[in-house]
Amino acid sequence: MGYKFALIGLGEIAKHYSSLLNLNNIHLISIVDKEPSPIAEKYFQKIRRYFDYRKLYSQDIDFVLVATTAENHYTIIKDLLVHKISVVSEKPLAGSHNEILELYKLAKKNNVNLIPIYHWQYTDESLWLKENTNHFGKIKNIKVVIHDNYASANGVNIVKDRIGMMGTTLDELPNALSIINEVIPLTDIHKCKILHQRTISDKNCGYNIFSNFNFMYEATNIDITIEWRKNLNDKSFLIEFFNNDILEIFHSEKKIYLNGELKFSWENSDSLEMQYYRLFKEFDIKKHNKELTKFLFEFIEKSKNIKSP
């Protein structure tokens, strides 16, 4: 039979869920958006549609997939959990550590599941790293650089239609940590020593437009830079091992190099759609990503006490 679910939010990202209609293990029953949506007309014409997510309270569904603007996640997720409905949601689940604790407490109280989506766990490079990294030994350094073109022309403000993503830290740090988690399980905040952090905020909306974190996780030095001000679209990872091997991963170019030689490449016409397809093809509502989510928000909270260099 598979899982029956409803989708809340029919913005830009929802089109990447269209491939889920081809899966046999999950079945989209209803879609919800507060406004008429061209995405719904193009991809989900045959699916029952509502304009108020509260209509889902009485439906026979196994979970609701929340894909609204991130600013609305906490309120919607909380409402669904209160009504004893399991939730699968785009990241971040909420905007603060206290809100996360509240949501997980509520899910436990009502015996329902709360599952964040970290789609970078299903990228081609992430799957390759999971299969191959242990061949190289212990990791000495990891450097992650993420550029996205979400700033105004002068690089000072986040563009209007991206403000709801809640800035570099809440939007992109989960991506970086989720792929690092594939090679170094991030399970214990006490094993993490934050060396320095620096953030720059959009003075209009208050969200970060630049973030940098440098920390030790056990014996591995990890540096993550997230930059929206330069309006580039480029993502790269460098992994240096104690045996001096160096892996360079270029997400945008879809290539992985080992010590300067091409090791792996891939080609997908819609990589984001493929990531969601992989995620839900093997979907298990009991696999919850809770440890990574807990680490993420504990890390953000801990970093607030570290002075910028």
N, C-alpha and C positions, 0 to 999 in steps of 0.2 A: 504493500500500500504506500509506504513512504510517509514523509512529513507533509502536512498541509500548513500553508503559511500565508500571511498577508504582508503587503509592502506598503510602508508609509513613506512618502516623499518621491516625487516624480520629476526631480530636477535633472541636471546634466548627467549625474552619475548613474541614474536609473536605467539609461539605455544599455549600460554594460551588463545589466541583469537579464537582458532578453535571452541570452543563451541558456538560462536556467529553465526556460520553457521546454527545452529538449531533454531534460533529465527525468529519469523515471523514479528517483528516490525522493524528490520533493515536488510539491504541486502548489502553484500559486493560485489562491482562491479569490483574493480581493486586492485591490489597489486603492490607495487613499492619497489625495492631495487637496489642499484647501482651494486651489484654483484649477480651472481647466488646463490640461497639459498636452502640448504637442507630442511629448514623449509617449503619453498614454495612447494617443491616436495612432501613432506610428508603430509601436511595439506591443501594446497590450490591449488591442481593440476588443478581444473576446473575454476579457477579464472583468468581473463585476467591480464597479467603481463607486467610491464614496468620497465625500468632501469633508467628513468629520471622522477622525479616527475612533471616536467613542462608539461608533457603530460596530466596531469590532468586538466590543465587550461581550456580546451575546453569541459570537460566532464559534463554531466548532473548528478551532485551529490549534496547531501544535506550537507555533511561535509567530511573532511579528518581527519582520525585518525593518529596522528603522534606518532610513537613508535621507533624512531631512537635513537642513542646515545644522551644523554642529552646535550652534548656539541653542537650538531647541531640543537637543538630545536628552538632557537631564530631566526636563519637565515631562516630556512624552514617555520616556522610559519609566519614570517613577509612577505615572498614571497607570501604565500597563501592568507593572509589577503589583501595584495596589489591587488591581482587578485580577490578580493571579494568572497573568498571561506571561509566558516565557518570551524573552527578548533576545534577538540577535541584532547587533547595531554596528554601524560604521563608527570608527573612532573619531574623537574621544567620546567615551560614554558620558562624561561630565566635564566640568571646568575646574574642579578642585579635588584635593585628597578627601576632604570631609564629605563631599557629595558622593564620591566613589564608595566610601565606607557605608554611607547611608543606603545606597542602591543595593550593595551586596547583602547588607543586613536585611533589607526588605525582601530580596529574592529568597534568602534562606528562610525567613519567617513564613513566607507564603508557599514554600516548597516548589519554586519555579526556577528556571535557568536564566542566567544573564551572561551573554556571550559577545564580547567585542570582536569585530572583524579586523584582522591585520593582514591585508591582502598581499603585502610584500613577502609574507611567508610562502607565497605561491608563485613568485616570479621565477623565471628560468634560472637566474643566477643563484637565487636562494636554494632552489632544489639541487642545483649542481654543488653548491657549497656544502649542503647537508650530506651529500653522498661522498664528497671527495676531501674535505678539509682535514679529516683525521689522518690522512696519509702523510701530512706534512709535519706533524708534531705540534708542540705547544705554540700558542700565539703570543708574540711579544708586543706588537702594536697594531691598532686598527685606526684608520683615519677615514671618516665619512664626510663628504662634502655634497650638500644638496642645494641646488639652485632651482628656483621656480620664478616664473614671470607674473607675479601677483602684485606688483607695485605700480604706483603712478609713474608718469614719465620722468618726474624729478627724483624718484626713488625714495621719497620721504613718507608717503602714505600707502596703505594697502588699498587696492582698487575696491570700489564699492561692492561689486558682486562677489568678492572674496573675503569680506570682513567676517561673514558668518562662519568661516572656517576656524576662527579664534586664534590666528597667528601661527608663527613658525614653530613655537614650542609644542603647542597642543596638537597641531596638525601634522607636523613632519617628524618630531622626535619619536612618536610611536612607530613610524615606518623604519627609522634608523635602528631603534632598539630591537624591533621584531626580526630584522635580518641578522643583527649581531647575535641575537638569542639562538639562532640556528647553529652557530659555531661555538658560542660560549653561553650556556644556559644562565640567564640572569634571574636567579631565584632568591637571592638573599641581599637585601640592601646593606647589611652589616659588613659584607665583603667588598663594599664599594666606598672608595675614598675620593670625594670630589676635590680636585686640585684647584680648579677655577671655573668660573662661568661668567659669561657676558651676554647681556641681551640689550637690544635697542627696540623701543616701542614706538608705534605710530601714536603721536600725541593726540590725534583726533579720536580714535576708537579705543586706544589703550592696549591693543594686542601687540605682541612682538612682531617686528618685521625682520629681525636678525637675532639669531641665537647661536652661542658657542658654548660647548661643555667639554671639559677635559677631566677625565677621572681614571682612577685605577680600579679594575675589578680583579681582585687577587693579584696575579703577576702581570696582567695585561693592561697596557696604557691605551685608553680609548679617547679619541678626539672627534667630536661631532660638530660640524658647522652647517647651519641652515640659513640661507641668504635669499631674501626676496627683493632686496633693494636694487640689484643690478639687472633685473628683468631677463635673466637667462633661464634656459631650461636644460639643466645638465645635472647628472647625479653620478658620483663615482665613489669607489671604496678601495682602500689599500690595506692589505693584510700582510704584515711582516712576521715571519716565524723566527723562533730562536735558532733554527738551523740556517738562517739568512735567506731562505726562499721568500720571494715577494709575489703575492697575487695582486693584480690590478683588475678591478671590475668596473667596466664602463656601462652603466645601465642604459643610458641614452643611445650609445653606439651598439649595444647588445653584443659585447665581446668581453672575454676574460683572458688575461695574459698571465703567464707564469714566467718570472725572470725575463720579461721582455718578449717572449714567444707566445703566439696565439695558442690558447689551450682549448677554448670553447667559444662558440658563437651560436646565435639563435635568431629566428625571424618569425614574428607573429604580427599579423595585420592589425590586431587589436589586443595588445598584451594585457590590458586591464580586464577586458572581457574574458580572456583566457584564465586570468588569475581567479576570478570569481567562479568560473566553471570548475576549475580544479578544486577550489575550496568546497563547493557545495556537492560536487560529485562524490566526495568521501565524507560528507557532513554527518557528524554525530553530535546530537544536542547535549551530550554529557561531556564533550571536550570543550572546555570553557575559557582557556587562556587566562585564567584568573591570576596565576603567579606572575606572568608578565605584566598584566595590568596593575597589579599591586606594586610591583617593582617600579613601573613607570611613574605612578603618582607619588610614591615615596621618594623617588629620585627628584622629581620636580619640587616637592616640598623641602627636601634636604638642601637642594641647590639654592634656595632662597636665603639660606644662612651663610652662603659663601660670597665674600666680597669680590667684585670685579677687579681684574688686574689693572 
